[in-house]
């Protein structure tokens, strides 16, 4: 039950919509005052009355509504110091919340709010033959979480890996492979071996500038469809995708499309033509650009002086293709804030072209991830492969688990869930725009605001249920403060998921999980579950434990993190 909605339905304030009222209803810091409150000073200007009077008048009018008593939803309405406070009927609230969770199970928190709407999500978007490094962590897990969250809310999410598979670097790679590479080493070494070739090319090209010309020629050949060059290019691509698939599997990441930059090679001309037709293209030092000075931006370059396309050109073709193919309601780009200008520019150019859907393109920007000093696994200056970070986290998790619980079965399996979870949660727990310093000790802290803390809490709940039985039918006993606080936290899950989608902020779901876990542990330590004073109380507490475990599992499923039964 949405109590806020209920309250708003009963409230009538002249000159204010129900939506506006809904947004004004707040949770008082002190639950002694009430469960919800309307701060009436926010209405004073509109109603030209003092907040104290407004609260008093609203209270009188709401209390004259006879349905208030018959509904039994509210236990008390009071006007205190300009606040209109609502106390809800605790028993009814607790029952409604638990029943909802226990009935809806893995669907608790889901909805059909997005039915009929499509959301494209461009995320992870790796570069072929380049390392999949720690910098790709956020886009991958943020995008993955948003993909699951939107699907959960009934949207049709389309996950797109906009592969970086276009540019002279592929000519360089072919040149390097032909000169120094051999099939077996590359097959075995995958991305790392390809990257080594690439690095070697750059070193050698410094003394042999003619290599660069050769590379350009090879790239041209790819573009012209030369069989041998194309075959090599596809092979590099295949090797890269096979390598990253291992990581995607660990992180539970899926895509519906791998249409990358090269896919748009033949789809840019119409864009260029249209820009010309609409008089938007101007020449600047030989290049074709769209002037954006009026909007406080440097020009968006569409074609270089040699006629070749740019990243932005391909992105414009991609956006157009996506609109035509998926007819999206929104198209999200989960890309680091370093690319802010790029997105602002090409969104603006599409708008200037008169594409009314340009307003539906959203750059979901996030901050940088760096490793804590001293934990660099490779030499300074070298890239840190994401795979190494994940594996190291799994290894460290294994050590901790082995120390804490040497007799645990499936230790490897548990360590995998804990280690991978820690990496994901480490990247998702904070507001996405914040820069993150990744620390193994911090993300694996059993007592911190961490995934392992939540997982451990789930194992605790699971063990209680194993001993006491999985209860779904119960009566409501005299409720303790810990129980009410826990139920209140649980009840926020559906609105938390919606807010996470609306603000593109999976951290809300991560924070929900930690909040619930903390409240469950307070309840666990202060209220006896299995040794409760009577059968009715025990039964209720088992049902509450069951509901808590369910809600935590749902939250973690959205983040792509597994929950071990035992730890
Ligand atoms: N491959 C790009 C990079 O690593 C990210 C691509 C993001 N998506 C896009 N449509 N531009 O920087």
Boltz pocket constraint, residues with backbone or C-beta under 6 A from the ligand:
constraints:
  - pocket:
      binder: B
      contacts: [[A, 122], [A, 124], [A, 125], [A, 126], [A, 127], [A, 162], [A, 163], [A, 164], [A, 315], [A, 318], [A, 333], [A, 334], [A, 335]]
      max_distance: 6.0
